[in-house]
């Protein structure tokens, strides 16, 4: 199988080349960082009528995800680089609905991620003898955002998997820990459902801004400082009917064959 390796702020993906056969059941093997190519996910792109595209997302553990923001930015550039589509705005159908990435003149990609969906609201989570106040937000996939005054002190590798599998989440959950650094600037780290710690999470960044707005910590937009770089997130305050916009980088790392 010939493929391209892409990343959005270090959140990395395998994109099979157009026409290459790829069995989704092979996602776990392909994503293995010692015995495969190595990636956070496998992305399958299929052209549809009227210029739209289907995007299927498979996590490193083999499970299928409904949405992935960083993969969406990569997908837009992949479509253009492989000659599958023209223009600057594309429509990608995912399991959680249609999203629209736009290629910007500066090389970044701005994505209309759709509106936040109702989830569980404000909840309490517990692990390791601690109680956390969390805001839950769905961006087509579930997120629980926990705000802290000292993100560097959070043992994400310990708390992340425990909270992901909390019994309140029957389908597991993405876990974000975030800290307000300054007005319009948040630092966030993420434990992704089905992947573990990743360097960036697009939907998680969107969910974090919405959660921060609910807590009165942020206004209409903010920069999200992630382990792999910065995403700019925009959303009208106190309006869950308004779409969330995500802007950030995406790049191809290399092409290969396995």
N, C-alpha and C positions, 0 to 999 in steps of 0.2 A: 504494500500500500504506500503510495506517495502522499505526502502530507506537508502542510505548513505549520510551523509553531508560532503562535501569536501570544502577546501579553497585553493586558491593560493594567498598568502600574504594578507589574509583577504577578498579577493574577493570570496564570498562563493556561493556554488551551491548545489542543490538537485540532486542526481543521483538515480533514482529508481533501485531496485535490478533487476538482470537479470530475465526476465520472468514475472515481475510484471506489470499488466496493468496500464497504466497512460495516461490520456486524456490531450493532450497539452492545451486544453481550460481551464484546471484547474490551469495553471501556476501562474496566478495572485493570486489566493486564496492560493496556496501552499507556495508561496514566501512571503506572508504577514507576517510581523514580530510580529503581535499581535494576528491575528486570524488563522495563518497557521504555517508552520514549520519555515519560515523566511529564505530568501536567496536573492541574487542578480539575480539568474537565475535557471532555470530548464534545466537539460541536459539529453537528451535521446541518448543512445548508442545502435546501432544495428549491429551485425556482418554481413559482406558481403562476397561473394565468394573471394577466393584467399587471405584470411587473412586480408582484409581491413575492415574498420568499418565506418558506417555512424554516424555522430554526429549532432544532431539538438539542437539548443540553443534557449531558450525562456526567454526573459527578465522578470524582476519583474512586469512590467506593462502588461504582456501577449503577447507583440509583439515578433515575431520571428526574431532573429539576424542571420546575415550571418556568423559571425566569433567572437570568443572570445579566446584570447591568454591564459589567466589564466585557463579557462575551459579545454583547450587543454592539458595543463600540468597535470591537475587533471585526465583527461580522460585516459591518458597513465597509470597512477598508478592504476586507477579503473579497467582497462582491465586486468592487471596482477593480482591484488588482488582477482578478481572474477573468475579467471581461464578462461577468454574468449580468451586469446592469450598468446603466449610465445615469448621470445626474448627480445630485448632491443629497437628496432625501430618499430614504427607502422605507418600506413597510415590511416588518418582520412579524410573522405569526408565530406565537409561542403557546405553550399550554395554558398560560395565564392571560392570553389576549394579545393584541397587536401593539407593537411599539414602533416608534419612528426615529431612527438615527439620522442626523444631518452632518455631513462633512463640512467643516468650517475652513475658511481660507488659511488659518494658521496651522492646519494639520490636526487639530483636535476634533473630537466628535461630540456633538450635543444631542442628547437623546430625550425625547418626550417619553417618560417612563409611565405615563398614565397617572391616575389618581390613587392616593392611599386607600386601601380597602379596610373595612371594619375587621377587627380581630378580637382580642380579649380585653382591650382597654388597659387600665393600670392594674398591675398584679404584684403579688409578692412571690419571690423565689427564694429557695433555701438550699444551701450546700455548705459543707465544711463548718457547720455551726454558725453560719452567717445568714442574715436575712437581707435580701436585696429588693428595693422598690424598682420595678421595671415598667416601662411603657411598651406596649406591644403594637406593632404596625405591620400590616401586610402590604407588600409591593408586588403582589402576585406570588410571593413566597413569604413565609412567616419570620418575623424578627422580634426579639425582645431586647430593648435598649436600656442599659443600666448606666446612670451617671455617677461619676466618682470624682473626688478632688485630687486623687493621686493615681493616675493610670499606670505609672511605672511600677506601682506596688501590687498590681493585679496579676496573680498567677494564672494567666489565661489557659495554659495547657492543663491546669487542674480543674478550674471552675468551668471552663467552656464545655467539655464533654458531659460533665454532670448536669449542667443546666440544659444542654441540648436535649437530653433524654428525660427531663423532668416529666412526671406523669401528667402534668397539666397540658402537655403538648403531645397529643396522640400521634402526630406525624413528625415529631421532633421539631427543632426550631434553630434558626440562626441566632447567635448571641453576640451582641455588641456591648463593649464597655467604652464610655466616652467621657471626655473631660473638656469643659469650657476653658479655653486659653485666653480669649479676648472676645470683645463683641465681633460677631461674624467669623469666628475661628474656633473650630472644634478639633480635638485630637481623638481618634477612634481606633480601636483594635477589634478584630472580629474572629470569632470561632464559627466557621461555616458548616452548616448541616451537610454531612456527607463528604466533607473535605478536611475539616480541622482548621488550624490556623492558616490563614492566607494573608498575603501582603496587601490586599485591597478587596473591597466588596462594594459594587455599585449600588445594588438594591439596599444594602446595609447602610450606605452613606445617605441615601434618600430617606430611609426609615429613621435614621438618627436625627436629621434636620427636622422632620415632622415631630418626632418625640421631643426635641429641644423646644420647638415652638409651643407645644402643649404645656411644657414646664415654664414657659416664659423666659427661656434662656437665649433665644435667637429671634431675629426678625425674618424678613422675606428670603434672605439668602445667606449662605455661609460657605467658607472653604473648609473642607474636611481633610485633615492631615492624617494620612494612612501610612502604614509601614512602607508601602511602595511608592508613595507620592501623594499628590493633592487632587481632589475632585472638587469642582464647584457645583453646589446644589442650590436650586431655586424652587420656591413654592409659596403661594399666597398664604399668609398667616390665617389660621382659624377657618380654612376653607378646604375641607377634605374632598370637595367636589372638583377642586382645581388640580391640574396635572403637576407632577414633579419633573423638573428638568435637571439632567445630569450632564456635566461637561468635563471631558478629560482626554488623556492621550490613549493611543492604541498603536501597536507596532508589530510588524512581523519580525521574528528573531532569526529564523532560518527555515530552509526547506530540506526535507529528507525523505528516506524510503526505509520501510521496515518490513 
